[in-house]
Amino acid sequence: MRKPIHRSRAVLAVLAAAVLGVAGCDATGGDSPGPSGTGAQKPSPKPTPAWDSSPSSVAAVGDSITRGFDACSVLSDCPEVSWATGSSAKVDSLAVRLLGKAGAAERSWNYAVTGARMAELPGQMAQAAARKPELVAVMVGANDACRASTSAMTSVADFRSAFEDAMSTLREALPKSQVYVSSVPNLKRLWSEGRTNLLGKQVWKLGLCPSMLGDADALDAAATERRDTVQQRVEDYNEVLEEVCAKDRHCRFDGGAVYDFRFGTKQLSHWDWFHPSVNGQARLAEIAYRTVTAKRA
């Protein structure tokens, strides 16, 4: 009578092993083909990089710095020495570095306007977009802080709104064109360097950036507070530029490189001791090229 019992136990053992075997198969993917089988999943292709360090055309927008103002002669634009699109060998502009001299002559455009503020950037962007550039270089904001008084400076909110409008204008026309955004220069440092020159201070009296340069030799509490207020506004503008640019995968901010650059007397115009000289324009071109061609932002 015990043999049937042994036989029953043997049957149960076989059934248990079968159940465990099925469970183990399910735990590892059931009937899914193995990784080396004909149904193996192919690796996904590498995504197209969002940033191209070799654009084939460049448009520039912004203010007097991008127009080379006071770099060649007094109170005059000199676009041939522009950091962004100039043809001068002394500057070796961003466009020349990226496209070569012949390429820059054919495929770079400068829509910056001396005296322009951020509110005018959407219009400049629309002009630039018509050329369908692969890279748009932006430097604007100094004139928003350089006003008759600190109360007349562009508010941070308005500055942000206008910059967002400018980017939207570009994106509606050119969703994938790249944008290089320069930080606003350190205006207080420009004042500190330029005030050592008597001629420069006489030019400043003509109304050049009065919020920062007015009463250039005054060091009293009121003058110091005024300059600090302008400086803080510039820093706020740079924060806006960085934040708005960061939301666009085809935009690169310079990380504050222009703001941090220590302009010396060699880099300042000998006509007004405030705008970049030819040497200063060359330094701006270096910063832009380094940012555009970097592997990472």
Order of alpha helices (4+ residues) and beta strands (2+ residues): alpha-beta-alpha-beta-alpha-beta-alpha-alpha-beta-alpha-alpha-alpha-alpha-beta-alpha-alpha
